[in-house]
């Protein structure tokens, strides 16, 4: 049986070429994105209008200032380059200041979590509800579907259509844009207008308020920070200002470079991390009722100096030798790199290994997906031929779909570990600010390579994994793994503390082919198989 399955595997020499070609033909990757287009501008920065000074460094330009930079609202640094590019392009098209929208999304989704969901229900990056009356999202089921979309899909299908119908969003400061997302019908009132008023009788009786303003207060009492018994539009503005102040004037480029604000000037002083290398070929780009947390509705800077050159070569893009090599510094964030490598054909062709999983024979990747890169420290360069780049769950789901694969279940993960002739003793690296960096991914891969993995030979565990599990309903992502050879127990039990955008060096990409075989040799679609075992279809549809 296993011999027959092995005979069905594509030749390794053709596999990488075939999956990249078929993916590009499929159209799933959406419009192309050339990172060089999004280099930060070097133009002088105009002084801010006095009315914007209250927003702590947020700018009024749709593409930010310098051009193609965004206020570093909490969570934006973990998003992919294509998401930041799509956000800039959408704001430019609609005339919305990108800093305003970044601040609102950060607060609404608790740090750019596309799977954010509250009981109303309100879902996604802008916490859309049926009360927003957005076409195609007027039912509870449709709202719930938003939480299953990628961040990029939400820009195209939710955020852009929502704000495109609002002329008042053009040029809106963070406070006004927050109101347009929260209670648009009240957004044009003065700042002393009372949006929510406590129904004290209902509070005392622990019953639901009877009038509208009482209901608004009951689900958004966090805006009443002074315990006045009501909150105003000005209170909403104050929350928006706090969000902006949290960025401390820092900005982020499309390719991940963080720009610090010059002390006392508001200009850009220096970069704290180099940008991603620009693609030599087009890179794939995918495709409201808000609490302070997310709000839940029932229904003058000095001119900045030229951005500094980064370690990879030219300013902002990091292009090296025409883009042929991938050169990074150890501190650079690794977010989105594996998906980028796949789009550019840099990923080493995966080898699929048959594994006995009880009722089925499944095929799993022999190792985590890997890509070559060069690490530069000062003037020294180190070539790393096969780095296990980390992924978020949402990134892994897109990669799996491209490769006609799915994420493993606990049962599939355990079966692969038992079958692996090479078993790795997990080695945790320091849980510090470098956990999500390229350098930490390289260090982690070096620990695995010490076990002398060979092409086509199953090796486990090469990290923790994102898995399919009912606990996806909690925060949109579940991880598991790092099984110890000594006692066969995982260091990471089934965990749901991370959201779908989280990644760190230990979260590597291990996949299962979507089509397995039963004991009679018949093909079995694992999506249908898992649904038959009780898995919620909404967690499976993302792999179609």
C-alpha positions as CSV (number, residue, x, y, z in Angstrom):
1,X,0.0,0.0,0.0
2,X,2.7,2.5,1.0
3,X,4.7,1.6,-2.1
4,X,1.8,2.3,-4.3
5,X,1.3,5.7,-2.7
6,X,4.9,6.6,-3.0
7,X,4.7,5.8,-6.7
8,X,1.9,8.4,-7.0
9,X,4.1,11.2,-5.6
10,X,5.3,13.7,-8.2
11,X,9.0,13.8,-9.0
12,X,10.7,16.2,-6.7
13,X,12.4,18.0,-9.6
14,X,9.0,19.0,-11.0
15,X,7.1,19.6,-7.9
16,X,8.2,23.2,-7.0
17,X,7.8,24.4,-10.6
18,X,4.4,22.8,-10.9
19,X,2.8,24.2,-7.7
20,X,4.1,27.7,-8.4
21,X,2.8,27.6,-12.0
22,X,-0.6,26.2,-11.1
23,X,-1.0,28.7,-8.2
24,X,-0.3,31.6,-10.5
25,X,-2.7,30.3,-13.0
26,X,-5.4,29.8,-10.4
27,X,-5.8,33.6,-9.7
28,X,-6.0,33.0,-6.0
29,X,-3.2,35.3,-5.3
30,X,-5.1,38.3,-6.6
31,X,-3.4,41.4,-8.2
32,X,0.3,41.5,-8.3
33,X,2.3,43.7,-5.9
34,X,5.7,45.1,-6.6
35,X,7.3,46.1,-3.3
36,X,9.5,48.7,-5.0
37,X,6.4,50.8,-5.7
38,X,5.9,51.3,-2.0
39,X,9.2,52.7,-1.1
40,X,8.8,55.6,1.5
41,X,8.8,59.0,-0.1
42,X,11.8,61.4,0.4
43,X,9.7,64.6,-0.1
44,X,9.6,67.2,2.7
45,X,6.8,66.7,5.1
46,X,4.3,69.5,5.3
47,X,3.4,71.0,8.7
48,X,0.2,69.6,10.2
49,X,-2.9,71.7,10.4
50,X,-3.5,72.8,13.9
51,X,-6.7,70.7,14.1
52,X,-4.6,67.5,13.8
53,X,-2.1,68.2,16.6
54,X,-4.4,66.5,19.1
55,X,-3.9,63.2,17.3
56,X,-0.3,62.7,18.6
57,X,1.5,62.3,15.3
58,X,-1.3,60.9,13.1
59,X,-1.1,62.5,9.6
60,X,-3.9,63.7,7.3
61,X,-2.4,62.4,4.1
62,X,-4.1,59.3,2.6
63,X,-0.7,57.6,1.9
64,X,0.9,58.9,5.1
65,X,3.9,61.1,5.5
66,X,6.5,60.2,4.5
67,X,4.5,58.8,1.6
68,X,3.8,55.0,1.9
69,X,4.2,54.9,5.7
70,X,1.6,54.3,8.3
71,X,1.2,55.2,11.9
72,X,2.4,52.2,13.9
73,X,-0.9,51.3,15.6
74,X,-0.7,48.3,17.8
75,X,-0.6,45.0,15.8
76,X,0.1,46.6,12.4
77,X,3.7,45.3,12.6
78,X,2.5,41.7,12.5
79,X,0.5,42.1,9.3
80,X,1.9,41.1,5.9
81,X,3.5,43.5,3.5
82,X,0.6,43.0,1.1
83,X,-1.9,44.0,3.7
84,X,-0.2,47.2,4.4
85,X,0.1,47.9,0.7
86,X,-3.6,47.2,0.2
87,X,-4.5,49.5,3.1
88,X,-2.5,52.3,1.6
89,X,-4.0,51.8,-1.9
90,X,-7.5,51.7,-0.5
91,X,-7.0,54.9,1.6
92,X,-5.5,56.7,-1.4
93,X,-8.4,55.7,-3.6
94,X,-11.1,56.8,-1.0
95,X,-9.2,59.8,0.3
96,X,-9.1,58.5,3.8
97,X,-6.1,59.3,6.0
98,X,-4.4,55.9,6.4
99,X,-3.3,56.8,10.0
100,X,-6.9,57.3,11.0
101,X,-8.0,54.0,9.6
102,X,-5.0,52.1,11.1
103,X,-5.8,53.5,14.5
104,X,-9.5,52.5,14.3
105,X,-8.8,49.0,13.0
106,X,-6.2,48.4,15.8
107,X,-8.7,49.3,18.5
108,X,-11.7,47.6,17.0
109,X,-10.0,44.2,16.4
110,X,-7.7,44.3,19.5
111,X,-4.5,44.6,17.5
112,X,-5.4,43.8,13.9
113,X,-7.0,40.4,14.5
114,X,-9.1,39.6,11.4
115,X,-10.9,36.8,13.4
116,X,-12.1,39.2,16.1
117,X,-15.7,38.4,17.1
118,X,-18.0,39.6,19.8
119,X,-21.4,38.3,20.8
120,X,-23.6,40.9,19.0
121,X,-22.3,39.5,16.6
122,X,-19.7,42.0,15.4
123,X,-16.9,40.6,13.4
124,X,-13.5,41.3,11.7
125,X,-11.2,44.2,11.5
126,X,-13.9,46.9,11.8
127,X,-16.3,44.8,13.9
128,X,-19.0,44.8,11.2
129,X,-22.6,44.2,12.3
130,X,-25.9,43.7,10.6
131,X,-26.8,47.3,11.7
132,X,-24.2,48.6,9.2
133,X,-26.5,47.4,6.4
134,X,-23.6,46.6,4.2
135,X,-24.7,44.8,1.1
136,X,-24.1,41.1,1.4
137,X,-23.7,41.3,5.2
138,X,-27.2,41.8,6.5
139,X,-27.6,38.5,8.3
140,X,-26.0,36.9,11.3
141,X,-24.5,34.2,9.2
142,X,-22.9,36.7,6.8
143,X,-21.4,38.6,9.7
144,X,-19.9,35.5,11.2
145,X,-18.3,34.7,7.8
146,X,-16.3,37.9,8.1
147,X,-14.3,36.4,10.9
148,X,-13.2,33.6,8.6
149,X,-11.8,35.9,6.0
150,X,-8.2,36.9,5.7
151,X,-7.3,40.5,6.6
152,X,-6.7,41.1,2.9
153,X,-10.1,39.8,1.9
154,X,-11.7,42.0,4.5
155,X,-10.1,45.1,2.9
156,X,-11.6,44.2,-0.5
157,X,-15.0,42.8,0.6
158,X,-15.8,44.7,3.8
159,X,-13.7,47.7,4.7
160,X,-13.5,49.3,1.3
161,X,-17.3,49.0,0.5
162,X,-18.2,50.2,4.0
163,X,-16.2,53.4,3.7
164,X,-16.7,54.0,0.0
165,X,-20.3,54.9,0.6
166,X,-19.3,57.7,3.1
167,X,-18.2,61.0,1.7
168,X,-17.6,62.2,5.3
169,X,-14.7,59.7,5.5
170,X,-12.6,61.7,3.1
171,X,-9.9,63.5,5.2
172,X,-11.5,62.3,8.4
173,X,-9.3,62.6,11.5
174,X,-9.1,59.5,13.8
175,X,-11.9,60.7,16.1
176,X,-14.4,61.5,13.3
177,X,-13.5,58.2,11.5
178,X,-14.1,56.3,14.7
179,X,-17.6,57.9,14.9
180,X,-18.3,56.9,11.3
181,X,-17.4,53.3,12.2
182,X,-19.3,53.4,15.5
183,X,-22.4,55.5,15.2
184,X,-22.3,57.2,11.7
185,X,-25.8,58.8,12.2
186,X,-24.4,60.8,15.1
187,X,-21.0,61.6,13.7
188,X,-21.8,65.2,12.6
189,X,-22.9,66.3,16.0
190,X,-20.8,68.4,18.4
191,X,-18.3,66.8,20.7
192,X,-20.6,67.5,23.8
193,X,-23.4,65.4,22.2
194,X,-24.4,62.5,24.5
195,X,-24.2,59.2,22.7
196,X,-24.9,56.9,25.6
197,X,-26.8,57.6,28.8
198,X,-27.0,55.1,31.6
199,X,-30.4,53.8,32.5
200,X,-29.8,53.7,36.2
201,X,-33.1,51.9,36.9
202,X,-32.1,49.1,34.5
203,X,-28.6,48.9,36.0
204,X,-30.0,48.6,39.6
205,X,-32.5,46.0,38.5
206,X,-30.0,44.2,36.3
207,X,-32.3,44.3,33.4
208,X,-31.8,45.5,29.8
209,X,-32.3,49.3,29.1
210,X,-35.5,50.3,27.4
211,X,-34.3,53.3,25.3
212,X,-31.7,53.5,22.5
213,X,-29.2,55.7,24.4
214,X,-29.4,53.4,27.4
215,X,-28.6,50.4,25.2
216,X,-25.7,52.3,23.6
217,X,-24.3,53.1,27.1
218,X,-24.8,49.5,28.4
219,X,-22.6,47.9,25.7
220,X,-20.0,50.8,25.5
221,X,-19.7,52.0,29.1
222,X,-15.9,51.9,28.7
223,X,-16.1,55.2,27.0
224,X,-17.4,56.7,30.3
225,X,-13.9,56.7,31.8
226,X,-14.9,59.4,34.4
227,X,-18.0,57.5,35.5
228,X,-20.3,60.4,34.7
229,X,-23.3,58.2,33.8
230,X,-23.0,59.1,30.1
231,X,-20.4,59.5,27.4
232,X,-20.1,62.0,24.5
233,X,-18.6,62.2,21.1
234,X,-15.7,63.9,22.8
235,X,-15.2,60.8,24.9
236,X,-14.9,58.7,21.7
237,X,-12.5,61.2,20.3
238,X,-10.4,60.9,23.5
239,X,-10.1,57.2,23.0
240,X,-9.0,57.7,19.4
241,X,-6.3,60.1,20.6
242,X,-5.1,57.5,23.2
243,X,-4.7,54.9,20.4
244,X,-2.7,57.3,18.3
245,X,-0.5,58.3,21.2
246,X,0.3,54.7,21.8
247,X,2.3,54.6,18.5
248,X,4.8,57.2,20.0
249,X,5.1,58.8,16.6
250,X,6.6,55.7,15.0
251,X,5.6,54.7,11.5
252,X,5.9,51.5,9.5
253,X,6.7,51.0,5.8
254,X,5.0,48.4,3.6
255,X,8.0,46.1,3.8
256,X,8.3,46.2,7.6
257,X,10.8,49.0,8.3
258,X,9.9,50.9,11.5
259,X,10.7,54.6,11.5
260,X,11.2,56.4,14.8
261,X,10.0,59.9,15.4
262,X,12.7,62.5,16.0
263,X,12.5,63.7,19.6
264,X,10.6,67.0,19.8
265,X,10.2,67.5,16.1
266,X,7.8,65.0,14.7
267,X,10.2,64.2,11.9
268,X,11.5,60.7,11.0
269,X,14.9,60.2,12.7
270,X,16.0,56.7,12.0
271,X,14.9,53.2,11.1
272,X,14.9,50.6,13.8
273,X,14.8,47.7,11.3
274,X,15.5,47.1,7.6
275,X,12.8,46.5,5.1
276,X,12.0,43.4,3.2
277,X,13.9,42.7,0.0
278,X,11.9,43.8,-3.0
279,X,10.7,41.2,-5.3
280,X,12.4,40.6,-8.6
281,X,9.1,39.4,-9.9
282,X,5.6,40.4,-8.9
283,X,4.7,39.3,-5.5
284,X,1.3,37.8,-4.7
285,X,-1.3,40.1,-3.1
286,X,-4.6,38.7,-1.9
287,X,-7.3,39.8,-1.7
288,X,-19.7,48.5,11.4
289,X,-20.3,48.3,14.9
290,X,-17.6,48.7,17.2
291,X,-15.8,48.9,22.9
292,X,-12.8,50.9,23.9
293,X,-11.8,47.7,23.3
294,X,-14.0,47.8,20.2
295,X,-17.0,50.0,20.3
296,X,-20.2,48.0,20.0
297,X,-23.1,49.9,18.5
298,X,-26.5,48.2,18.4
299,X,-26.9,48.7,14.9
300,X,2.9,70.6,13.0
301,X,5.6,68.2,12.2
302,X,8.9,69.4,10.9
303,X,10.2,68.2,7.5
304,X,11.7,64.8,7.8
305,X,15.1,63.9,6.6
306,X,15.5,61.4,3.8
307,X,14.8,57.9,5.0
308,X,18.1,56.2,5.8
309,X,19.5,53.4,3.7
310,X,18.9,49.9,5.1
311,X,21.3,47.0,5.4
312,X,20.0,45.3,2.3
313,X,21.0,48.0,-0.1
314,X,18.8,50.8,-1.5
315,X,16.5,52.8,0.8
316,X,13.2,51.1,1.7
317,X,13.2,48.3,-0.9
318,X,16.3,46.5,0.3
319,X,16.9,45.3,-3.3
320,X,20.2,43.5,-3.7
321,X,21.8,42.6,-7.0
322,X,18.6,43.2,-8.9
323,X,16.5,41.3,-6.3
324,X,18.0,37.9,-7.0
325,X,19.2,37.2,-3.5
326,X,17.3,37.4,-0.2
327,X,19.5,39.3,2.3
328,X,18.3,40.1,5.8
329,X,19.6,41.3,9.0
330,X,18.9,39.3,12.1
331,X,16.6,41.8,13.6
332,X,14.3,42.0,10.6
333,X,10.7,40.7,11.2
334,X,9.9,37.4,9.5
335,X,6.2,38.1,9.0
336,X,4.9,37.1,5.6
337,X,8.3,35.9,4.3
338,X,7.3,32.3,3.7
339,X,4.3,33.3,1.6
340,X,6.4,35.7,-0.2
341,X,9.0,33.0,-0.9
342,X,6.3,30.7,-2.2
343,X,5.0,33.4,-4.6
344,X,8.6,34.0,-5.9
345,X,9.3,30.3,-6.3
346,X,12.0,30.3,-3.6
347,X,10.4,27.7,-1.3
348,X,12.2,24.3,-1.5
349,X,9.9,21.8,-3.1
350,X,8.1,19.9,-0.3
351,X,8.4,16.1,-0.2
352,X,5.2,14.4,0.8
353,X,5.5,11.3,2.9
354,X,2.8,8.7,3.5
355,X,1.8,8.2,7.1
356,X,-0.6,5.6,8.6
357,X,-3.3,7.5,10.5
358,X,-5.6,4.7,11.4
359,X,-8.6,4.8,9.1
360,X,-6.6,6.6,6.5
361,X,-3.1,6.9,4.9
362,X,-2.3,10.6,4.8
363,X,0.6,12.4,3.2
364,X,2.5,15.0,5.2
365,X,5.4,17.3,4.4
366,X,8.6,15.5,5.5
367,X,9.8,18.7,7.1
368,X,8.5,22.2,7.6
369,X,8.4,24.4,4.5
370,X,11.8,26.0,4.0
371,X,13.5,28.7,1.9
372,X,17.1,29.8,1.4
373,X,18.3,33.3,2.4
374,X,21.4,35.2,3.4
375,X,21.9,36.7,6.8
376,X,24.0,39.9,7.0
377,X,25.6,41.0,10.2
378,X,27.7,44.1,9.7
379,X,29.9,43.3,6.7
380,X,29.7,39.6,7.2
381,X,27.2,37.4,5.2
382,X,26.1,33.9,6.0
383,X,24.2,31.8,3.5
384,X,21.4,29.7,5.0
385,X,20.3,27.1,2.5
386,X,17.0,26.0,4.1
387,X,15.4,28.2,6.8
388,X,12.1,27.1,8.4
389,X,10.4,30.4,8.2
390,X,7.6,31.0,10.7
391,X,3.9,31.5,9.7
392,X,0.7,32.8,11.2
393,X,-2.4,30.6,11.0
394,X,-4.0,32.8,8.4
395,X,-0.8,32.7,6.3
396,X,-0.6,28.9,6.7
397,X,-4.2,28.5,5.5
398,X,-3.5,30.4,2.3
399,X,-0.3,28.5,1.7
400,X,-2.0,25.2,2.3
401,X,-4.8,26.1,-0.1
402,X,-2.2,27.0,-2.8
403,X,-0.6,23.6,-2.3
404,X,-3.9,21.6,-2.2
405,X,-3.3,20.8,1.4
406,X,-4.7,21.5,4.9
407,X,-3.4,22.1,8.4
408,X,-3.1,18.9,10.5
409,X,-5.4,17.8,13.3
410,X,-4.0,16.6,16.6
411,X,-4.5,13.0,15.4
412,X,-2.6,13.6,12.1
413,X,0.1,15.5,14.0
414,X,0.6,12.7,16.5
415,X,0.6,10.0,13.7
416,X,3.3,11.8,11.8
417,X,5.4,12.2,15.0
418,X,5.1,8.5,15.8
419,X,6.1,7.6,12.2
420,X,9.1,9.9,12.1
421,X,12.5,8.1,12.2
422,X,14.2,11.4,13.2
423,X,12.7,12.8,16.4
424,X,13.9,16.2,17.6
425,X,14.3,17.3,21.2
426,X,12.5,20.7,21.4
427,X,14.7,23.6,22.3
428,X,13.0,26.8,23.2
429,X,14.8,30.1,22.5
430,X,14.5,33.2,24.7
431,X,10.9,34.7,24.8
432,X,12.1,38.2,24.0
433,X,11.4,40.9,21.4
434,X,13.4,38.9,18.8
435,X,11.0,35.9,18.8
436,X,9.5,37.0,15.5
437,X,12.8,38.0,13.8
438,X,14.6,36.4,10.9
439,X,17.6,35.8,13.1
440,X,15.6,33.8,15.5
441,X,14.2,31.7,12.7
442,X,17.7,31.0,11.5
443,X,18.8,30.0,15.0
444,X,15.8,27.7,15.4
445,X,16.5,26.1,12.0
446,X,20.1,25.5,13.0
447,X,19.0,23.6,16.0
448,X,16.9,21.3,13.8
449,X,19.7,20.9,11.3
450,X,21.9,19.5,14.0
451,X,19.8,16.3,13.7
452,X,21.0,15.9,10.1
453,X,17.6,15.8,8.3
454,X,17.7,14.3,4.9
455,X,15.4,15.1,1.9
456,X,12.4,12.9,1.9
457,X,12.9,11.5,5.4
458,X,10.3,12.4,8.0
459,X,11.5,14.5,10.8
460,X,9.4,15.7,13.8
461,X,8.8,18.0,15.7
462,X,10.5,20.8,13.8
463,X,8.4,23.4,15.8
464,X,4.9,23.9,17.0
465,X,2.1,23.7,14.4
466,X,-1.1,25.4,13.6
467,X,-3.9,22.8,13.7
468,X,-7.5,22.3,12.9
469,X,-9.4,22.0,16.1
470,X,-12.8,23.1,17.6
471,X,-11.0,25.7,19.7
472,X,-10.6,27.8,16.5
473,X,-13.9,29.3,17.6
474,X,-12.2,31.1,20.5
475,X,-9.6,33.4,18.8
476,X,-9.3,32.0,15.3
477,X,-6.1,30.0,15.8
478,X,-4.9,26.9,17.7
479,X,-1.4,25.6,18.1
480,X,0.0,22.3,19.2
481,X,3.2,20.2,19.3
482,X,6.9,20.1,20.2
483,X,6.5,16.5,21.4
484,X,9.4,15.4,23.6
485,X,11.0,12.1,22.5
486,X,11.6,11.0,26.1
487,X,8.0,10.9,27.2
488,X,6.0,11.4,24.0
489,X,4.3,14.4,25.6
490,X,3.9,17.8,23.9
491,X,5.4,20.9,25.4
492,X,2.6,22.8,23.7
493,X,-0.7,21.2,24.5
494,X,-3.7,22.3,22.4
495,X,-3.6,26.0,22.9
496,X,-6.0,28.9,21.9
497,X,-4.3,31.9,23.3
498,X,-3.1,33.3,19.9
499,X,-5.0,35.0,17.2
500,X,-4.8,34.1,13.5
501,X,-2.2,36.8,12.8
502,X,0.3,35.7,15.5
503,X,3.6,34.2,14.6
504,X,7.0,33.5,16.2
505,X,10.0,31.5,15.3
506,X,8.5,28.2,16.7
507,X,5.4,28.3,14.5
508,X,6.6,26.5,11.4
509,X,4.5,25.4,8.4
510,X,3.8,21.6,8.4
511,X,1.0,20.5,6.1
512,X,-1.2,17.5,5.2
513,X,-2.2,16.9,1.6
514,X,-6.0,17.4,1.2
515,X,-6.5,14.1,-0.5
516,X,-5.8,10.9,1.5
517,X,-6.5,7.2,0.9
518,X,-8.7,4.8,2.8
519,X,-7.7,1.2,3.5
520,X,-9.1,0.1,0.2
521,X,-7.0,2.7,-1.7
522,X,-9.9,5.0,-2.5
523,X,-9.3,8.8,-2.5
524,X,-10.7,10.7,0.4
525,X,-11.2,14.4,0.6
526,X,-10.0,15.3,4.1
527,X,-12.4,18.3,4.2
528,X,-15.4,16.0,3.8
529,X,-13.8,13.4,6.1
530,X,-13.3,16.0,8.9
531,X,-16.7,17.5,8.5
532,X,-18.1,14.0,8.9
533,X,-16.2,13.7,12.1
534,X,-17.9,16.8,13.5
535,X,-15.5,19.6,12.5
536,X,-17.3,22.9,11.9
537,X,-17.5,23.5,8.1
538,X,-16.6,27.2,8.6
539,X,-13.0,26.2,9.7
540,X,-12.7,23.9,6.7
541,X,-14.0,26.2,3.9
542,X,-10.9,28.4,4.1
543,X,-8.9,25.5,2.5
544,X,-11.1,25.4,-0.6
